Amino acid sequence: MIHVGECIREYQSQKGIKSVDVANALGWSRGTYSAFLSRPNPTVNTLVKVCQALGCSVTEAVSFD
């Protein structure tokens, strides 16, 4: 099973993007963003917004292998 939050964390790490920067781009607190990363199945709309804040597509950030 894919854990989206883990994929997003890995993508951030590879690109050197800080969580606080993503949270700020979304207008969220760090806690809200951390909670998003902990959810096993976020909504598609929220996932798309997060990927937009990261500057990537969902398929770039989330591995479906």
PyMOL Python script that loads the backbone (N, CA, C, O; Angstrom):
from pymol import cmd

cmd.read_pdbstr("""\
ATOM      1  N   MET A   1       0.834  -1.183   0.000  1.00  0.00           N
ATOM      2  CA  MET A   1       0.000   0.000   0.000  1.00  0.00           C
ATOM      3  C   MET A   1       0.882   1.251   0.000  1.00  0.00           C
ATOM      4  O   MET A   1       1.880   1.313   0.717  1.00  0.00           O
ATOM      5  N   ILE A   2       0.520   2.213  -0.781  1.00  0.00           N
ATOM      6  CA  ILE A   2       1.263   3.460  -0.900  1.00  0.00           C
ATOM      7  C   ILE A   2       0.903   4.367   0.268  1.00  0.00           C
ATOM      8  O   ILE A   2      -0.275   4.554   0.574  1.00  0.00           O
ATOM      9  N   HIS A   3       1.910   4.927   0.916  1.00  0.00           N
ATOM     10  CA  HIS A   3       1.665   5.942   1.936  1.00  0.00           C
ATOM     11  C   HIS A   3       2.095   7.272   1.330  1.00  0.00           C
ATOM     12  O   HIS A   3       3.283   7.559   1.181  1.00  0.00           O
ATOM     13  N   VAL A   4       1.105   8.062   0.991  1.00  0.00           N
ATOM     14  CA  VAL A   4       1.328   9.312   0.268  1.00  0.00           C
ATOM     15  C   VAL A   4       2.261  10.243   1.030  1.00  0.00           C
ATOM     16  O   VAL A   4       3.154  10.846   0.435  1.00  0.00           O
ATOM     17  N   GLY A   5       2.064  10.366   2.342  1.00  0.00           N
ATOM     18  CA  GLY A   5       2.901  11.254   3.145  1.00  0.00           C
ATOM     19  C   GLY A   5       4.373  10.893   3.066  1.00  0.00           C
ATOM     20  O   GLY A   5       5.228  11.775   2.986  1.00  0.00           O
ATOM     21  N   GLU A   6       4.674   9.604   3.089  1.00  0.00           N
ATOM     22  CA  GLU A   6       6.060   9.161   2.978  1.00  0.00           C
ATOM     23  C   GLU A   6       6.643   9.536   1.617  1.00  0.00           C
ATOM     24  O   GLU A   6       7.798   9.953   1.524  1.00  0.00           O
ATOM     25  N   CYS A   7       5.848   9.387   0.572  1.00  0.00           N
ATOM     26  CA  CYS A   7       6.302   9.762  -0.767  1.00  0.00           C
ATOM     27  C   CYS A   7       6.577  11.264  -0.848  1.00  0.00           C
ATOM     28  O   CYS A   7       7.577  11.687  -1.429  1.00  0.00           O
ATOM     29  N   ILE A   8       5.688  12.061  -0.266  1.00  0.00           N
ATOM     30  CA  ILE A   8       5.863  13.514  -0.279  1.00  0.00           C
ATOM     31  C   ILE A   8       7.117  13.889   0.507  1.00  0.00           C
ATOM     32  O   ILE A   8       7.907  14.717   0.054  1.00  0.00           O
ATOM     33  N   ARG A   9       7.305  13.289   1.674  1.00  0.00           N
ATOM     34  CA  ARG A   9       8.510  13.566   2.477  1.00  0.00           C
ATOM     35  C   ARG A   9       9.776  13.226   1.691  1.00  0.00           C
ATOM     36  O   ARG A   9      10.734  13.999   1.683  1.00  0.00           O
ATOM     37  N   GLU A  10       9.775  12.076   1.034  1.00  0.00           N
ATOM     38  CA  GLU A  10      10.940  11.662   0.245  1.00  0.00           C
ATOM     39  C   GLU A  10      11.203  12.647  -0.888  1.00  0.00           C
ATOM     40  O   GLU A  10      12.351  13.017  -1.138  1.00  0.00           O
ATOM     41  N   TYR A  11      10.141  13.073  -1.574  1.00  0.00           N
ATOM     42  CA  TYR A  11      10.287  14.040  -2.662  1.00  0.00           C
ATOM     43  C   TYR A  11      10.877  15.341  -2.124  1.00  0.00           C
ATOM     44  O   TYR A  11      11.800  15.899  -2.718  1.00  0.00           O
ATOM     45  N   GLN A  12      10.352  15.820  -1.010  1.00  0.00           N
ATOM     46  CA  GLN A  12      10.864  17.049  -0.397  1.00  0.00           C
ATOM     47  C   GLN A  12      12.346  16.905  -0.074  1.00  0.00           C
ATOM     48  O   GLN A  12      13.138  17.807  -0.349  1.00  0.00           O
ATOM     49  N   SER A  13      12.709  15.790   0.498  1.00  0.00           N
ATOM     50  CA  SER A  13      14.099  15.540   0.871  1.00  0.00           C
ATOM     51  C   SER A  13      15.009  15.570  -0.357  1.00  0.00           C
ATOM     52  O   SER A  13      16.070  16.194  -0.340  1.00  0.00           O
ATOM     53  N   GLN A  14      14.585  14.895  -1.413  1.00  0.00           N
ATOM     54  CA  GLN A  14      15.374  14.857  -2.645  1.00  0.00           C
ATOM     55  C   GLN A  14      15.556  16.241  -3.257  1.00  0.00           C
ATOM     56  O   GLN A  14      16.604  16.541  -3.829  1.00  0.00           O
ATOM     57  N   LYS A  15      14.537  17.079  -3.135  1.00  0.00           N
ATOM     58  CA  LYS A  15      14.565  18.412  -3.744  1.00  0.00           C
ATOM     59  C   LYS A  15      15.051  19.492  -2.781  1.00  0.00           C
ATOM     60  O   LYS A  15      15.222  20.644  -3.179  1.00  0.00           O
ATOM     61  N   GLY A  16      15.277  19.129  -1.512  1.00  0.00           N
ATOM     62  CA  GLY A  16      15.752  20.094  -0.527  1.00  0.00           C
ATOM     63  C   GLY A  16      14.700  21.128  -0.144  1.00  0.00           C
ATOM     64  O   GLY A  16      15.032  22.275   0.153  1.00  0.00           O
ATOM     65  N   ILE A  17      13.438  20.724  -0.152  1.00  0.00           N
ATOM     66  CA  ILE A  17      12.332  21.625   0.174  1.00  0.00           C
ATOM     67  C   ILE A  17      11.951  21.417   1.631  1.00  0.00           C
ATOM     68  O   ILE A  17      11.736  20.285   2.064  1.00  0.00           O
ATOM     69  N   LYS A  18      11.865  22.502   2.387  1.00  0.00           N
ATOM     70  CA  LYS A  18      11.499  22.424   3.804  1.00  0.00           C
ATOM     71  C   LYS A  18       9.986  22.383   3.955  1.00  0.00           C
ATOM     72  O   LYS A  18       9.253  23.037   3.212  1.00  0.00           O
ATOM     73  N   SER A  19       9.534  21.603   4.931  1.00  0.00           N
ATOM     74  CA  SER A  19       8.100  21.487   5.195  1.00  0.00           C
ATOM     75  C   SER A  19       7.468  22.829   5.536  1.00  0.00           C
ATOM     76  O   SER A  19       6.335  23.109   5.142  1.00  0.00           O
ATOM     77  N   VAL A  20       8.198  23.649   6.263  1.00  0.00           N
ATOM     78  CA  VAL A  20       7.660  24.959   6.638  1.00  0.00           C
ATOM     79  C   VAL A  20       7.394  25.805   5.394  1.00  0.00           C
ATOM     80  O   VAL A  20       6.435  26.575   5.364  1.00  0.00           O
ATOM     81  N   ASP A  21       8.225  25.669   4.382  1.00  0.00           N
ATOM     82  CA  ASP A  21       8.024  26.427   3.146  1.00  0.00           C
ATOM     83  C   ASP A  21       6.774  25.949   2.408  1.00  0.00           C
ATOM     84  O   ASP A  21       6.028  26.757   1.854  1.00  0.00           O
ATOM     85  N   VAL A  22       6.549  24.649   2.403  1.00  0.00           N
ATOM     86  CA  VAL A  22       5.344  24.106   1.763  1.00  0.00           C
ATOM     87  C   VAL A  22       4.110  24.555   2.533  1.00  0.00           C
ATOM     88  O   VAL A  22       3.122  24.987   1.938  1.00  0.00           O
ATOM     89  N   ALA A  23       4.170  24.452   3.864  1.00  0.00           N
ATOM     90  CA  ALA A  23       3.045  24.873   4.692  1.00  0.00           C
ATOM     91  C   ALA A  23       2.719  26.344   4.447  1.00  0.00           C
ATOM     92  O   ALA A  23       1.550  26.704   4.308  1.00  0.00           O
ATOM     93  N   ASN A  24       3.737  27.189   4.394  1.00  0.00           N
ATOM     94  CA  ASN A  24       3.522  28.615   4.138  1.00  0.00           C
ATOM     95  C   ASN A  24       2.903  28.850   2.766  1.00  0.00           C
ATOM     96  O   ASN A  24       2.015  29.691   2.621  1.00  0.00           O
ATOM     97  N   ALA A  25       3.363  28.116   1.761  1.00  0.00           N
ATOM     98  CA  ALA A  25       2.819  28.268   0.405  1.00  0.00           C
ATOM     99  C   ALA A  25       1.344  27.877   0.359  1.00  0.00           C
ATOM    100  O   ALA A  25       0.577  28.416  -0.439  1.00  0.00           O
ATOM    101  N   LEU A  26       0.957  26.947   1.208  1.00  0.00           N
ATOM    102  CA  LEU A  26      -0.431  26.491   1.260  1.00  0.00           C
ATOM    103  C   LEU A  26      -1.297  27.364   2.169  1.00  0.00           C
ATOM    104  O   LEU A  26      -2.524  27.279   2.134  1.00  0.00           O
ATOM    105  N   GLY A  27      -0.650  28.203   2.982  1.00  0.00           N
ATOM    106  CA  GLY A  27      -1.391  28.991   3.959  1.00  0.00           C
ATOM    107  C   GLY A  27      -1.783  28.157   5.173  1.00  0.00           C
ATOM    108  O   GLY A  27      -2.743  28.477   5.875  1.00  0.00           O
ATOM    109  N   TRP A  28      -1.029  27.082   5.414  1.00  0.00           N
ATOM    110  CA  TRP A  28      -1.288  26.178   6.516  1.00  0.00           C
ATOM    111  C   TRP A  28      -0.234  26.382   7.601  1.00  0.00           C
ATOM    112  O   TRP A  28       0.831  26.948   7.353  1.00  0.00           O
ATOM    113  N   SER A  29      -0.551  25.912   8.804  1.00  0.00           N
ATOM    114  CA  SER A  29       0.453  25.863   9.863  1.00  0.00           C
ATOM    115  C   SER A  29       1.331  24.634   9.621  1.00  0.00           C
ATOM    116  O   SER A  29       0.970  23.739   8.856  1.00  0.00           O
ATOM    117  N   ARG A  30       2.481  24.606  10.280  1.00  0.00           N
ATOM    118  CA  ARG A  30       3.345  23.427  10.159  1.00  0.00           C
ATOM    119  C   ARG A  30       2.638  22.190  10.695  1.00  0.00           C
ATOM    120  O   ARG A  30       2.804  21.090  10.167  1.00  0.00           O
ATOM    121  N   GLY A  31       1.841  22.380  11.759  1.00  0.00           N
ATOM    122  CA  GLY A  31       1.100  21.261  12.345  1.00  0.00           C
ATOM    123  C   GLY A  31       0.072  20.672  11.391  1.00  0.00           C
ATOM    124  O   GLY A  31      -0.097  19.456  11.313  1.00  0.00           O
ATOM    125  N   THR A  32      -0.612  21.551  10.668  1.00  0.00           N
ATOM    126  CA  THR A  32      -1.601  21.095   9.692  1.00  0.00           C
ATOM    127  C   THR A  32      -0.914  20.315   8.576  1.00  0.00           C
ATOM    128  O   THR A  32      -1.407  19.274   8.141  1.00  0.00           O
ATOM    129  N   TYR A  33       0.221  20.821   8.119  1.00  0.00           N
ATOM    130  CA  TYR A  33       0.956  20.125   7.060  1.00  0.00           C
ATOM    131  C   TYR A  33       1.484  18.782   7.573  1.00  0.00           C
ATOM    132  O   TYR A  33       1.440  17.781   6.858  1.00  0.00           O
ATOM    133  N   SER A  34       1.974  18.763   8.791  1.00  0.00           N
ATOM    134  CA  SER A  34       2.455  17.516   9.384  1.00  0.00           C
ATOM    135  C   SER A  34       1.319  16.503   9.492  1.00  0.00           C
ATOM    136  O   SER A  34       1.521  15.316   9.235  1.00  0.00           O
ATOM    137  N   ALA A  35       0.136  16.961   9.867  1.00  0.00           N
ATOM    138  CA  ALA A  35      -1.026  16.074   9.950  1.00  0.00           C
ATOM    139  C   ALA A  35      -1.379  15.518   8.573  1.00  0.00           C
ATOM    140  O   ALA A  35      -1.737  14.346   8.448  1.00  0.00           O
ATOM    141  N   PHE A  36      -1.280  16.356   7.536  1.00  0.00           N
ATOM    142  CA  PHE A  36      -1.526  15.883   6.171  1.00  0.00           C
ATOM    143  C   PHE A  36      -0.563  14.750   5.827  1.00  0.00           C
ATOM    144  O   PHE A  36      -0.971  13.727   5.277  1.00  0.00           O
ATOM    145  N   LEU A  37       0.715  14.936   6.153  1.00  0.00           N
ATOM    146  CA  LEU A  37       1.717  13.920   5.827  1.00  0.00           C
ATOM    147  C   LEU A  37       1.485  12.616   6.578  1.00  0.00           C
ATOM    148  O   LEU A  37       1.936  11.556   6.144  1.00  0.00           O
ATOM    149  N   SER A  38       0.786  12.692   7.698  1.00  0.00           N
ATOM    150  CA  SER A  38       0.519  11.493   8.507  1.00  0.00           C
ATOM    151  C   SER A  38      -0.706  10.718   8.034  1.00  0.00           C
ATOM    152  O   SER A  38      -0.882   9.557   8.403  1.00  0.00           O
ATOM    153  N   ARG A  39      -1.540  11.338   7.234  1.00  0.00           N
ATOM    154  CA  ARG A  39      -2.755  10.652   6.757  1.00  0.00           C
ATOM    155  C   ARG A  39      -2.393   9.629   5.688  1.00  0.00           C
ATOM    156  O   ARG A  39      -1.625   9.925   4.773  1.00  0.00           O
ATOM    157  N   PRO A  40      -2.946   8.429   5.805  1.00  0.00           N
ATOM    158  CA  PRO A  40      -2.630   7.422   4.788  1.00  0.00           C
ATOM    159  C   PRO A  40      -3.318   7.688   3.446  1.00  0.00           C
ATOM    160  O   PRO A  40      -2.787   7.311   2.402  1.00  0.00           O
ATOM    161  N   ASN A  41      -4.481   8.324   3.458  1.00  0.00           N
ATOM    162  CA  ASN A  41      -5.243   8.526   2.227  1.00  0.00           C
ATOM    163  C   ASN A  41      -5.835   9.940   2.168  1.00  0.00           C
ATOM    164  O   ASN A  41      -7.009  10.128   2.484  1.00  0.00           O
ATOM    165  N   PRO A  42      -5.044  10.921   1.771  1.00  0.00           N
ATOM    166  CA  PRO A  42      -5.594  12.275   1.671  1.00  0.00           C
ATOM    167  C   PRO A  42      -6.549  12.381   0.482  1.00  0.00           C
ATOM    168  O   PRO A  42      -6.530  11.539  -0.416  1.00  0.00           O
ATOM    169  N   THR A  43      -7.368  13.406   0.483  1.00  0.00           N
ATOM    170  CA  THR A  43      -8.242  13.605  -0.668  1.00  0.00           C
ATOM    171  C   THR A  43      -7.398  14.005  -1.874  1.00  0.00           C
ATOM    172  O   THR A  43      -6.308  14.559  -1.732  1.00  0.00           O
ATOM    173  N   VAL A  44      -7.912  13.719  -3.042  1.00  0.00           N
ATOM    174  CA  VAL A  44      -7.196  14.043  -4.266  1.00  0.00           C
ATOM    175  C   VAL A  44      -6.996  15.556  -4.380  1.00  0.00           C
ATOM    176  O   VAL A  44      -5.920  16.011  -4.767  1.00  0.00           O
ATOM    177  N   ASN A  45      -8.018  16.328  -4.048  1.00  0.00           N
ATOM    178  CA  ASN A  45      -7.906  17.787  -4.136  1.00  0.00           C
ATOM    179  C   ASN A  45      -6.781  18.312  -3.255  1.00  0.00           C
ATOM    180  O   ASN A  45      -6.010  19.175  -3.674  1.00  0.00           O
ATOM    181  N   THR A  46      -6.689  17.794  -2.041  1.00  0.00           N
ATOM    182  CA  THR A  46      -5.633  18.242  -1.135  1.00  0.00           C
ATOM    183  C   THR A  46      -4.272  17.806  -1.649  1.00  0.00           C
ATOM    184  O   THR A  46      -3.313  18.574  -1.585  1.00  0.00           O
ATOM    185  N   LEU A  47      -4.174  16.602  -2.148  1.00  0.00           N
ATOM    186  CA  LEU A  47      -2.910  16.115  -2.701  1.00  0.00           C
ATOM    187  C   LEU A  47      -2.466  16.986  -3.870  1.00  0.00           C
ATOM    188  O   LEU A  47      -1.287  17.323  -3.972  1.00  0.00           O
ATOM    189  N   VAL A  48      -3.372  17.348  -4.733  1.00  0.00           N
ATOM    190  CA  VAL A  48      -3.036  18.202  -5.873  1.00  0.00           C
ATOM    191  C   VAL A  48      -2.532  19.562  -5.391  1.00  0.00           C
ATOM    192  O   VAL A  48      -1.549  20.078  -5.922  1.00  0.00           O
ATOM    193  N   LYS A  49      -3.192  20.146  -4.392  1.00  0.00           N
ATOM    194  CA  LYS A  49      -2.760  21.441  -3.845  1.00  0.00           C
ATOM    195  C   LYS A  49      -1.354  21.354  -3.269  1.00  0.00           C
ATOM    196  O   LYS A  49      -0.533  22.245  -3.484  1.00  0.00           O
ATOM    197  N   VAL A  50      -1.079  20.281  -2.540  1.00  0.00           N
ATOM    198  CA  VAL A  50       0.256  20.108  -1.959  1.00  0.00           C
ATOM    199  C   VAL A  50       1.302  19.981  -3.059  1.00  0.00           C
ATOM    200  O   VAL A  50       2.372  20.584  -2.974  1.00  0.00           O
ATOM    201  N   CYS A  51       1.000  19.206  -4.079  1.00  0.00           N
ATOM    202  CA  CYS A  51       1.954  19.041  -5.180  1.00  0.00           C
ATOM    203  C   CYS A  51       2.169  20.362  -5.925  1.00  0.00           C
ATOM    204  O   CYS A  51       3.284  20.653  -6.359  1.00  0.00           O
ATOM    205  N   GLN A  52       1.131  21.145  -6.071  1.00  0.00           N
ATOM    206  CA  GLN A  52       1.285  22.464  -6.688  1.00  0.00           C
ATOM    207  C   GLN A  52       2.218  23.333  -5.846  1.00  0.00           C
ATOM    208  O   GLN A  52       3.062  24.047  -6.389  1.00  0.00           O
ATOM    209  N   ALA A  53       2.069  23.272  -4.530  1.00  0.00           N
ATOM    210  CA  ALA A  53       2.946  24.036  -3.640  1.00  0.00           C
ATOM    211  C   ALA A  53       4.392  23.547  -3.736  1.00  0.00           C
ATOM    212  O   ALA A  53       5.332  24.324  -3.571  1.00  0.00           O
ATOM    213  N   LEU A  54       4.554  22.254  -4.004  1.00  0.00           N
ATOM    214  CA  LEU A  54       5.892  21.688  -4.188  1.00  0.00           C
ATOM    215  C   LEU A  54       6.451  21.978  -5.578  1.00  0.00           C
ATOM    216  O   LEU A  54       7.648  21.815  -5.818  1.00  0.00           O
ATOM    217  N   GLY A  55       5.588  22.406  -6.484  1.00  0.00           N
ATOM    218  CA  GLY A  55       6.037  22.693  -7.851  1.00  0.00           C
ATOM    219  C   GLY A  55       6.199  21.438  -8.685  1.00  0.00           C
ATOM    220  O   GLY A  55       7.081  21.373  -9.541  1.00  0.00           O
ATOM    221  N   CYS A  56       5.361  20.440  -8.447  1.00  0.00           N
ATOM    222  CA  CYS A  56       5.475  19.186  -9.197  1.00  0.00           C
ATOM    223  C   CYS A  56       4.089  18.609  -9.445  1.00  0.00           C
ATOM    224  O   CYS A  56       3.085  19.109  -8.938  1.00  0.00           O
ATOM    225  N   SER A  57       4.060  17.561 -10.226  1.00  0.00           N
ATOM    226  CA  SER A  57       2.810  16.834 -10.451  1.00  0.00           C
ATOM    227  C   SER A  57       2.674  15.732  -9.399  1.00  0.00           C
ATOM    228  O   SER A  57       3.646  15.382  -8.730  1.00  0.00           O
ATOM    229  N   VAL A  58       1.491  15.202  -9.262  1.00  0.00           N
ATOM    230  CA  VAL A  58       1.260  14.119  -8.316  1.00  0.00           C
ATOM    231  C   VAL A  58       2.129  12.926  -8.676  1.00  0.00           C
ATOM    232  O   VAL A  58       2.695  12.289  -7.788  1.00  0.00           O
ATOM    233  N   THR A  59       2.246  12.616  -9.945  1.00  0.00           N
ATOM    234  CA  THR A  59       3.036  11.443 -10.354  1.00  0.00           C
ATOM    235  C   THR A  59       4.532  11.640 -10.115  1.00  0.00           C
ATOM    236  O   THR A  59       5.264  10.659  -9.988  1.00  0.00           O
ATOM    237  N   GLU A  60       4.996  12.877 -10.053  1.00  0.00           N
ATOM    238  CA  GLU A  60       6.400  13.127  -9.712  1.00  0.00           C
ATOM    239  C   GLU A  60       6.662  12.881  -8.226  1.00  0.00           C
ATOM    240  O   GLU A  60       7.717  12.369  -7.850  1.00  0.00           O
ATOM    241  N   ALA A  61       5.700  13.248  -7.392  1.00  0.00           N
ATOM    242  CA  ALA A  61       5.889  13.181  -5.946  1.00  0.00           C
ATOM    243  C   ALA A  61       5.491  11.839  -5.342  1.00  0.00           C
ATOM    244  O   ALA A  61       6.052  11.428  -4.326  1.00  0.00           O
ATOM    245  N   VAL A  62       4.530  11.152  -5.956  1.00  0.00           N
ATOM    246  CA  VAL A  62       4.013   9.915  -5.382  1.00  0.00           C
ATOM    247  C   VAL A  62       4.343   8.756  -6.312  1.00  0.00           C
ATOM    248  O   VAL A  62       3.987   8.761  -7.491  1.00  0.00           O
ATOM    249  N   SER A  63       5.025   7.772  -5.759  1.00  0.00           N
ATOM    250  CA  SER A  63       5.368   6.593  -6.528  1.00  0.00           C
ATOM    251  C   SER A  63       4.239   5.582  -6.447  1.00  0.00           C
ATOM    252  O   SER A  63       3.821   5.184  -5.359  1.00  0.00           O
ATOM    253  N   PHE A  64       3.756   5.178  -7.596  1.00  0.00           N
ATOM    254  CA  PHE A  64       2.653   4.218  -7.649  1.00  0.00           C
ATOM    255  C   PHE A  64       3.139   2.805  -7.976  1.00  0.00           C
ATOM    256  O   PHE A  64       2.359   1.957  -8.410  1.00  0.00           O
ATOM    257  N   ASP A  65       4.422   2.562  -7.767  1.00  0.00           N
ATOM    258  CA  ASP A  65       5.001   1.231  -8.041  1.00  0.00           C
ATOM    259  C   ASP A  65       4.593   0.239  -6.991  1.00  0.00           C
ATOM    260  O   ASP A  65       4.984  -0.926  -7.057  1.00  0.00           O
TER     261      ASP A  65
END
""", "prot")
cmd.dss("prot")
cmd.show_as("cartoon", "prot")
cmd.util.cbc("prot")
cmd.orient("prot")
